Amino acid sequence: LCHLASLETSLLDRVRRLRRNVFLFLDVAEFSPAAKFVNPCDTYVLPDVVCDFCSHCHELDLCRAADDERQWPCAVCSSPLDAEEIERRLVQIAQQRSLAFQAQDLCCAKCGTVQRRDLER
């Protein structure tokens, strides 16, 4: 809450006081590792994304790299990356993971052998 409120510059002094008081109440040192802000959002990094404009290849953090218009700008030239290509790659990765899950062998927890009863049907 304090991190979110500190984005408003007019409230910065009040937020700092609130943060200090909350840490005192919780008996946590203000600059300890436990007091550090950790982003609660999950993220997914798409490897080897190539910009069509400048041909720069980089990893794209899909959850944190989007701009205000929900487009992903290139890290070098700031031109928007091809959203259809990103979507195609995401669908391909989902299909590969689904196929890998479906093709895995079911092993017995006790003896470690492959269960054959599901394969005989």
C-alpha positions as CSV (number, residue, x, y, z in Angstrom):
1,L,0.0,0.0,0.0
2,C,2.8,2.4,0.9
3,H,4.6,1.6,-2.4
4,L,1.5,2.4,-4.4
5,A,0.8,5.6,-2.4
6,S,4.4,6.8,-2.8
7,L,3.8,7.1,-6.6
8,E,1.9,10.3,-5.8
9,T,4.7,12.9,-5.2
10,S,2.4,15.2,-3.2
11,L,1.9,12.5,-0.6
12,L,5.6,11.4,-0.4
13,D,6.3,12.8,3.1
14,R,3.1,11.4,4.6
15,V,3.7,8.0,3.0
16,R,7.3,7.9,4.5
17,R,5.9,8.7,7.9
18,L,3.2,6.0,7.5
19,R,5.7,3.5,6.3
20,R,8.1,4.2,9.3
21,N,5.2,3.9,11.8
22,V,4.0,0.6,10.2
23,F,7.5,-0.8,10.4
24,L,7.7,0.3,14.1
25,F,4.4,-1.3,14.8
26,L,5.4,-4.6,13.1
27,D,8.8,-4.5,14.8
28,V,10.7,-4.6,11.4
29,A,13.7,-2.5,10.7
30,E,13.0,0.0,8.0
31,F,15.9,-1.0,5.7
32,S,15.9,-4.8,6.4
33,P,15.4,-7.3,3.6
34,A,11.9,-8.0,5.0
35,A,10.9,-4.4,4.4
36,K,11.9,-4.4,0.7
37,F,9.0,-4.2,-1.8
38,V,8.5,-7.3,-3.9
39,N,6.3,-7.1,-7.0
40,P,3.4,-9.5,-6.4
41,C,2.7,-10.0,-10.1
42,D,3.6,-13.2,-11.9
43,T,5.7,-12.7,-15.0
44,Y,6.5,-14.6,-18.2
45,V,9.6,-14.0,-20.3
46,L,9.4,-14.8,-23.9
47,P,12.9,-15.6,-25.3
48,D,14.3,-14.6,-28.6
49,V,11.9,-11.9,-29.7
50,V,13.1,-10.2,-32.9
51,C,12.2,-6.6,-33.8
52,D,11.0,-6.3,-37.4
53,F,12.4,-2.8,-37.6
54,C,15.9,-3.0,-36.2
55,S,16.4,-6.8,-36.1
56,H,17.4,-6.7,-32.4
57,C,16.9,-10.0,-30.6
58,H,16.1,-9.9,-26.9
59,E,14.0,-11.5,-24.2
60,L,10.5,-9.9,-23.6
61,D,8.9,-9.7,-20.2
62,L,5.2,-9.9,-21.3
63,C,3.7,-8.7,-18.0
64,R,6.0,-5.8,-17.3
65,A,7.2,-4.5,-20.7
66,A,3.9,-3.3,-22.1
67,D,3.4,0.4,-22.6
68,D,0.2,2.5,-21.9
69,E,-1.4,1.3,-25.2
70,R,-0.8,-2.4,-24.3
71,Q,1.9,-2.8,-27.0
72,W,5.4,-4.0,-26.4
73,P,8.1,-1.6,-27.6
74,C,11.5,-2.7,-28.8
75,A,14.2,-2.2,-26.2
76,V,16.5,-0.6,-28.8
77,C,14.4,1.4,-31.3
78,S,11.1,1.7,-29.4
79,S,9.1,0.6,-32.4
80,P,6.1,-1.7,-31.5
81,L,6.8,-5.4,-31.7
82,D,4.5,-7.6,-33.8
83,A,1.7,-8.7,-31.5
84,E,0.5,-11.4,-33.9
85,E,4.0,-13.0,-33.9
86,I,4.1,-12.9,-30.1
87,E,0.7,-14.5,-29.9
88,R,1.7,-17.2,-32.4
89,R,4.8,-18.0,-30.4
90,L,2.7,-18.2,-27.1
91,V,0.2,-20.5,-28.7
92,Q,3.1,-22.7,-30.0
93,I,4.7,-22.9,-26.6
94,A,1.3,-23.8,-25.0
95,Q,0.8,-26.5,-27.6
96,Q,4.3,-27.9,-27.0
97,R,3.8,-28.0,-23.2
98,S,0.4,-29.6,-23.6
99,L,1.8,-32.3,-25.9
100,A,4.7,-32.9,-23.5
101,F,2.3,-33.4,-20.6
102,Q,0.0,-35.7,-22.5
103,A,2.9,-37.8,-23.8
104,Q,4.6,-38.4,-20.5
105,D,4.6,-41.8,-18.9
106,L,2.6,-42.5,-15.8
107,C,5.0,-44.1,-13.3
108,C,4.1,-46.2,-10.3
109,A,5.0,-44.3,-7.1
110,K,6.1,-47.5,-5.3
111,C,8.2,-49.4,-7.9
112,G,8.9,-46.7,-10.5
113,T,7.7,-48.8,-13.5
114,V,5.5,-47.4,-16.3
115,Q,1.8,-48.1,-15.7
116,R,0.4,-50.1,-18.6
117,R,-3.2,-50.4,-17.8
118,D,-3.9,-46.9,-19.3
119,L,-2.1,-47.8,-22.4
120,E,-4.0,-51.1,-23.1
121,R,-7.4,-49.4,-23.4
